[in-house]
Amino acid sequence: RGTVARCAEMLWLATVLLLLVVQGVGAVKREDFKTCEQAAFCNRHREFAKNVTTGHASGKTKAAYAVVEGSVRMEQHKLTATVQNEDEVPLALEVTFMASGIMRVRMQEEKPLVARFDDTQKYVLRNEGVALEYADGAALHYATERTGGGLTHVVSYKGNTTFSMRMTERPWTVAMTVDGRTAVQLNTRGLFRFEHLRARPEGDAPAGEWEEQFRTWTDTKPRGPEAFGLDIGFTGCEHVYGIPEHSSPLSLRTTRGGKGAYDQPYRLYNLDVFEYEIDNPMALYGS
């Protein structure tokens, strides 16, 4: 009887623990998290991407970014250029080449309305040029080709590794090859979109651009919308891995819905939330 009693007690405890786990899983307060449909920037970029992909983009809805003619400069380990979309503000492009084969691409307004916060040199790239060694400028070869009626800028490097970058002017695209094989492509689908800082115009503005509400919170945007989007292609790859701290498979899934896919984007917020659901792109504690 003692053994039976102990087994019954253990079974009861296990049942209670299981119920607590189930209750814990069900404790995720979904109403505290915005969906893409409830976030103005996500709506804008998804709609823009859909229009470009389906060929319905035209006029202001199509972001045809191009390199401004004559703006490309190559100095030592860095290529710079001005990129612009029709009558939008000009953007400063900076491509830095590292000895390890890393190519770092940065873009922001040439003359922002206010200075953007940028402490990468202080916290992220403190050893840039030392531990993060630049490519030897003497080993970098820069050339310009005319292809398809437009200019293509090519930077090649043979050092610790062999790589090259090809940048077209119209439209602006970047492709990186490693040992002769294309590895990464930027904006080849034309999905790059940069929302620059701006002063509020007179009259009505599209919903969510200058202010949006969620439950009891109001998010004001005194300098307007500031999101940006970009398509990145990994040539020849069937799986893309990354974005840790999510309770989802390491091989990232598409976020456009369908069988075995998500219908919400991966969240990269740093949250103070410990409840989460299994197999979900929502952000976790400390992600």
N, C-alpha and C positions, 0 to 999 in steps of 0.2 A: 504493500500500500504506500510506503514511504517513497518508493521509486516512482510509482504512478502519480503521486501528489506532486513530486518535484517536476516531473515531465509536464503535468498540467499547468503548474505555475510558470515554467519556462515558456510554454506555448502561449499562455496568457500575456506574459511580458513581451514576447515577440509580436503578438497581435497588436498590443498597445503601441509598440515602437513603429510598426508598419503604418498604423493609423496616423501617428505623429508625422511620419515621413510624407504620407499622402497629403495631410493637412498642410505641411510645410511647402510642398510643391504647389498646392493650390493657393498659397498665401501670396503669390506674386501679384502685386497691385498693378495690373495692366493699365488701369486708368491714370497712373502716374507717369506713363511713358508715351511720348508722342509716336504716332505712326507716321509713315512717310506722307500719307494723305493729309496729316494735320500740321506738317512742317512746310512752310512756304518755300524754302530753298530747295527742299527735296522734290516738291511738286514741280517747280520751275525747271529743274535740271532733268528730271525724268521726262517731262513733256517735251523739252527741247531735244533730248536724245531720241525720243520716239519719232519726232518730226523729221530729224535729220536722217535717221535710219530708214524710214519709210519713204523718204523723198518728198515729204510735204512741207519742208522748211523753205521759207522764202523771205526776202527782205530782212526785217529786223529779227526774225526768228532764226535766221541762219547765221552762225558765227564763222564767217570766212576769214580767218586770221591769216595775214600774210606778212612776210618780212619787208620792211620798208627798203626800197631800192637804195643801194649805196651805204647802208648802215652797218654792214657786217665788218667786224674788226677781229683780227687774230693777233694776240700779244702773249708771248711765252706760252703758258699752259692754259690760257683762257680765251674763249671766243665770246664776243658780245654782239648784239644786234638789237634793232628796234622792231617789235612786232605790233601790228595794229589791225583792227577790224573796222573797216569803213570809217565812220566818223567818231568812233570811240576813242578814248584817250590812248596814247602810245604806251606800250609796255616795254620794259627793259629786260631783255633775255641775257642770261649769263650761263655759259656752259664751261665747267671747270673739269680738266682732265687730270686724273690721279695715276701715279705710277703702277698701282695695283690693277688698273684696268677699269676702275670705277669712273663713271661719267656723271657729274652732278649738274642737274639742270634747275635753274631758279628763274622766276619771273615775277615782276611786280611793276607797278606804275613807274614811269620815268620820273614824274613829278607828282607824287601822291598828295592828296588834299591835306593830310597831316602825316607825319612820319609814322610808319608802321613799327610795331615792336619787333625787334630782331636782335636776339642775344645768342644766336647760334655760335658765333665765334667765342663767346664767353663760356657757354655751358656744353654745347654739342661738339664743336669742332675746335676745341682748345689747342690741340696739337696739329692743327692743319699746317701742312708744309714741312712738318718734322716727322711725327709718328705717322700722320696722314700725308705721305710724301706726294708732292706734285709730280706729274710727268715732266721729264726733261724737255724743255722747250726746243732744244736742238734736235731731239728725236721725233718731234711732232712735224708732220708734213701737211701743209695746208694748200688746197687747190680749189679752183672753181671750174665747174663744168656747165655747159649749156645743154640741157636735155628737155625735149618736148616743148621747146619755146620758152623755157624758164631756166633760172639759174639754180644749180645745186652746189652747195659748199661741202667739201670733203676734208676731214681731218683724220690723218692716219698716224699710228704710233707703233713702234717696235721697241719694246723694252723688256720689262719683266713679263709682259704678255703682249700679244699682238691684237690691236683692235682698231676700228675706224668708225667715224660718225659721218653720216650723210644727212644734210639738212636742205630741204627744198624751200624755195621762197614763196611760191604761190601754188597751192596753199602751204602754210607753214607746217612741215612735218619733220620729224627726226627719227633716224634709224641707226641703231648701233650694231656693228658686227664684231664678233670675236672669233679669231682664227679663221676668218673668211666666211663665217656663217652668221646670218642675221639673227640677233638674239632678242632685241627689244625694239619696239616701234611706238612712237608717240604721235597722236593726233592723225593717224592714217585714216580714221573713220570720220574725222572732222567734228569731234565732240568737245574740243577744247572751248571753254567759256569762262571768262574772267569778269567778275562783277567789281568794278572799280569804285573807290570812294567818291562820293559826290555830295553836292548841296541839294537840299530838298527843293524840288520845283514847285511852282505855283499850281494850284488846282488839285484835283484828285489824282491819286497814284494807285497803281495796281495793289490789290489786297496783299498784305503780308510783307511788302517791300520796306516799309518804314516803321511798322508796328504790327505785332500779332499777339493774340491772347491764347493762353492755354490754362484751362480751369481758372484758378484765382490769380495767375501770374500774367503780367504784361511785359513783353519784351520790346523795348524801344530801340530803334536803330537810327541814331542821329546822323549817321553818314551813309544811310541807305543799305541795300543788300551787299553782302561781301563774300558770297560763296564763289567757288570756282570748281570746274569739272574738267576731266581730261581722260581720253581713252588711251590705255596702255596695252599693247599687244605683245605677248610672249610667243614668238614664232616657233612653231613645231611642238608646242607643249600641250599635253592633254589635261594636265592637272596644275593648279596653282595653289601653293601652300602659304600659310602665314596667318596674320591677325590672331595672336594668341589671346588667352583669357576669354574664350567663348566656349559654350557647351555644345559645340558643333564639330563635325568631322574636320580633320586637318586639311583635307582636300576641299578647297572652298567651292561652294555651290553657287549656281546662278541665283540671282535675287529677283528675277522677273516672273516668277510663278511657273507652274507646270509640274509634271510628275517628278518627285524627288528633289524639288527645288524650293527655295524660299520666295515669298512675295514681299518681304521687307529687306532693306539693305542691312549690311553688317554695321553695328553701332560701335563707334570708337570712343565714346564718352568715358571719362574717368568717374565712375559712380561710387557712391557709398551705399550700395545696395547688396545684400547677401542672398536674397531670394532669387531664384532663377529657374528656368525651365530647361529640360534636356532637349538637345537637338533644336536649338533656336539661335538666331543671330543676334539676340539682344546682348548688350554689354553686361559684364559681371563686375563684381567688386574689384577695384584696382586695375581694370583693363586699360 
